[in-house]
Amino acid sequence: MTIAAPARRGPGTRSLRTVLRAHYYLLALVIAVVLYLVASASLGSPLGPDKLAIFAPLILAAMASTPAILSGGGGIDLSIGPNLVLANILFVGVFVPNGVPPWMGVVLVVLISGAVGALGGALSVALRLSPVVVTLAMYFVLIGVNQKLAPTPLVLPDNPLRGFATLWGGVFPGALVLILVPLLGWAIAARSRAGRTLLAVGGSAATAFSAGVNVSLARVAAFAFGGLIAGLGGVALTALISSADAGTSSAYTLVAIAAVALGGTSMLGGRGGLLGSAIGALCVSLIQSVLSGLQLPSSLLKVVYGGLLLASIVLSAVLMSSRKDPR
């Protein structure tokens, strides 16, 4: 009996996959451009730079989720969402009412969120437990803390951070400053030994360990970095809504992880970066804008939204697949 040779993929498919693996964010960028055009058409006018403030908390939540995922070992930090809201609540309900200068309040909430992220990473490393299990426990703990600190919604009448949700000089979006800070930090880190170490650990922890890399420290640092970005997400949220609500603690976690996957970062670790996650989050936000512009019934909104998001992630996963052609 003759066995047919497996069909080989054409050179176009291989070259496309090679390009996407080298520039993981390109597919998400193409999707974002298409969604922007569709959203602008469905809403009847182009989306302006002022809309970036609305998207900023989710963009920062997605970037905050990325370092832990890049570190490999199932490094998904489920506590990012409530950690981001904790920063928002601390600024609105604790620091401002007690006369802490706004700049110091921003620094404190970012550092506290970074410490929370580091704690999750340290516990998963020390206890040798899956980060998902540890951060899920922290997810519920932080939700409880948020509810204790803000049992009812808090309002910040004279919001000192409002400038981060407006256009500076009528042109430049203040929210972009908060987004650029972690992006620039990652751009520098990715070219340093620390960044290369993180990607090496995510690619193969055993190989990195045999090369003398402190795998545990690298993973804790990744969780801490994600926590710092979550703190900036809390700042962006405060700037946008001038209030704090513990009920939003679960709003960002899962959709942020979906944005990371859509942005081309490998959920197995070792490949990807913050830029792709930011663009992936922008895609998610634009999908919401498209659906709002189409005025779909609320009963269909979540179904269509989830379906479009799933289709985008599957397409990204297929094109970014690292499987070799059969020989």
Beta strands, then each sheet from edge to edge (+ up, - down):
strand 1: 154-155
strand 2: 167-168
strand 3: 172-173
strand 4: 243-244
sheet 1: 1+ 4-
sheet 2: 2+ 3-
end
